[in-house]
Structures are given as C-alpha cells and as structure tokens.
Amino acid sequence: MDRIIQQRFIQDVVPRLTRRWTDGVWVACVFRAVAASDTLHAHFIAAAWEPPPPDEPPIIARLPDATYLAPHEGERALLGLVETLPSATRLCLAGPRHIDPALVAQVVLSADRNLTPALREALAAFVGAEQARNEHAIRETYTDRDEAFEAFKKNLLGTSSGGLPGGA
C-alpha cells in the first residue's frame, strides 16, 4: 500500500471501526474477488449494510446498501467505501463467511457500467466459483436423511428391493 493510501486509511477508516457490533453500527466486509493475473490487478470488493432499525430483528439485509470495487488492496476498497457512506457511520468488519460474497459480487457485476470486459469476466468467474462452493457446502452440510424416518420406513416397508412390499 502506498504511503498516501496508508495515511488516508489511518485517518479516515480506522477511527470509524469498532470491534463489536452494536445498535447503529453498519456491518462491512472486504474480500478479494479477482486474483492478480497477467492481464488484471487483484481487485477487492468492500460492502456495507446499514443497521436495522431498533424495532426490527437484528439482521442485515440480503443485499448490501453500498459496495466499492478497488484494485490492488482491500484497504483501498474499504477507503473508497467509507467515502460513500454518511460521515458519522461506524463500521464493524465481518468476514466473508458472514455474508454472501457471490451475491455482493453480483451486485457489483450488475450495477457497475464501467467494468472492462476482462474485469467483468473475472467477476463472473468469481460469482460462479462462489456459487459452486456454496452448493458443495450445502450438499455436505445438509441432508434430508432422518434416521428415525429411515427406521420407520424399514419397519413399514421391510428391506425388500425397490422399497415397496413384495419387492415390486
């Protein structure tokens, strides 16, 4: 990170960060969406969610309220994001496992008219890879198999082939 960005980050971002979320604090996240290659710099996305009103459940909205895409470092993305938020906004940083990076990247992909074709393609690849990772995690974590139901079904239907009485 160059010295000017570092100074601006320390001056403009660090004072807004809080270690724990409380009422009135925005949730923010920064993640790398594009790895560096021969044709592209690494790109990071920063996103922020406005806190829910006090009379609503303490859950952030599905879609972020603000996003910012920046090359090179996550600090640049967070700095750019902070510049778009109200001046008194406090932020609690969450990790990418707490939000849906594919959905956030899709917001950027759909809304940013200034993406180069190469960056658009790289972001689309990121979205696809994240969706595949999510689908794999879902298949590995969740199941419709219920041991009690399986025992009931075995007792009711027996162990014959096809799962129907008489093996039909």
Secondary structure, DSSP 8 states (H G I E B T S, - for coil): --HHHHHHIIIIIGGGEESS--TT-EEEEEEEEE---SS---EEEEEEE----TTS-S---SS-SEEEEEES-HHHHHHHHHHHS-TT--EEE--GGGS-HHHHHHHHHHH-TT--HHHHHHHHHHHHHHHHHHHHHHHHH-----HHHHHHHHHHHTT-GGGSGGG-
